[in-house]
Amino acid sequence: MINRKLDALAQMNGVYWAMPFPRGFRGLDVEDQDMVMLDADTAGYVSRVLKGTLPEPAREGLIRLVGVFEKVLPAISNEYASEYFTRARDVAVLAAEIEAMRDK
């Protein structure tokens, strides 16, 4: 089961990273969140989950990251940026689900 989720995460992550970063969002803060850093944090956590189990502090960071998306996404009115960051949220959520499965 976990291997199928890891495969799905790798595929979703590939689609997400194939998309160009939204125009006008470099250097932009949405709900006090730097959008480039949000993107970079997502890349870092997902990459680490694909390589193996996260240490506890990183797991907590991944959970916080998912919460940030829930705050930021409703504030994005640009259609493309909304799609881009929704995909980022989706890979972060799946990464968090995989980490939760590893505890069992």
BALUMPA-625095 format. One record per residue (C-alpha): x, y, z. Coordinates in pm, whole numbers, plus 32768, in hexadecimal, padded with zeros to 4 digits. Example, Ala and Ser with C-alpha at 12.3 -4.5 7.8 and 13.67 -1.06 7.14 Angstrom:
BEGIN
> 84CE, 7E3E, 830C
> 8557, 7F96, 82CA
This chain:
BEGIN
> 8000, 8000, 8000
> 810D, 80F9, 805F
> 81CF, 80AF, 7F1F
> 809E, 8107, 7E4D
> 807A, 824F, 7F0A
> 81EB, 829A, 7ED8
> 81C3, 8258, 7D63
> 8094, 833E, 7D5B
> 8157, 844A, 7E18
> 8278, 8434, 7D21
> 8189, 8454, 7BFB
> 80C4, 8576, 7C93
> 8206, 8624, 7CF1
> 8285, 8603, 7B8C
> 814A, 86A5, 7B01
> 815E, 87BC, 7C03
> 82CF, 8804, 7BBD
> 8295, 8807, 7A45
> 81B8, 893A, 7A76
> 8265, 8A8D, 7A6A
> 825E, 8B56, 7BAB
> 813E, 8C4F, 7B97
> 8195, 8D9C, 7AF9
> 8187, 8EBA, 7BF2
> 81A9, 8DDC, 7D26
> 8322, 8DFA, 7D54
> 835A, 8EDA, 7E7F
> 81E6, 8EDE, 7ECB
> 815E, 8E97, 8025
> 8001, 8E08, 8044
> 7F73, 8DFA, 81A5
> 80D1, 8E4D, 8227
> 8165, 8D24, 816C
> 827E, 8D51, 806F
> 8204, 8C8B, 7F43
> 8361, 8C2D, 7EC9
> 83B3, 8BA0, 8020
> 826A, 8AE2, 8027
> 82C8, 8A47, 7EDA
> 842A, 89F8, 7F4E
> 83B3, 8961, 8096
> 82C3, 8882, 7FD8
> 83DB, 880B, 7EF4
> 84BC, 87C0, 801B
> 83C0, 86FD, 80E7
> 833A, 8635, 7FC0
> 8498, 85DF, 7F4B
> 84F4, 8564, 80A7
> 83B6, 8493, 80C7
> 8402, 83EE, 7F79
> 855D, 8391, 7FFD
> 84EE, 8305, 814D
> 8455, 8346, 82A0
> 8463, 84AA, 8328
> 84EB, 84F0, 8483
> 83E8, 8574, 8577
> 843C, 86E9, 8556
> 8419, 86D1, 83DB
> 82CE, 8618, 83FD
> 824C, 8733, 84D4
> 82C6, 882C, 83D0
> 820F, 8771, 82BD
> 80CD, 8779, 8385
> 80F7, 88EF, 83BE
> 8135, 891C, 8249
> 7FE9, 8876, 81F6
> 7F41, 896A, 82E7
> 7FE6, 8A91, 8239
> 7F51, 8A23, 80EE
> 7DF7, 8A1A, 8188
> 7E26, 8B86, 81F0
> 7EC7, 8C00, 80AD
> 7DF9, 8B54, 7F9E
> 7CB0, 8C0D, 7FDD
> 7D6C, 8D59, 7FBE
> 7DF3, 8D0F, 7E60
> 7D12, 8D9E, 7D51
> 7DF3, 8D5B, 7C25
> 7D6C, 8C20, 7B7A
> 7EBD, 8B93, 7B0F
> 7F62, 8BDC, 7C5D
> 7E3D, 8B3C, 7D10
> 7E66, 8A00, 7C3E
> 7FE0, 89FF, 7C75
> 7FCE, 8A25, 7DED
> 7EAA, 8931, 7E07
> 7F89, 882E, 7D61
> 809C, 8888, 7E57
> 7FA9, 8859, 7F76
> 7F38, 870C, 7EEA
> 809A, 8680, 7EDF
> 80DC, 8702, 803F
> 7F9C, 865D, 80BF
> 7FF6, 8511, 801C
> 8157, 8527, 80AB
> 80C2, 855E, 8206
> 7FD9, 8433, 81D4
> 8102, 8359, 8177
> 81BE, 83C8, 82AD
> 8090, 8374, 8385
> 8083, 821A, 82E7
> 81EF, 81E1, 833D
> 8198, 8202, 84AE
> 80B7, 80D1, 849C
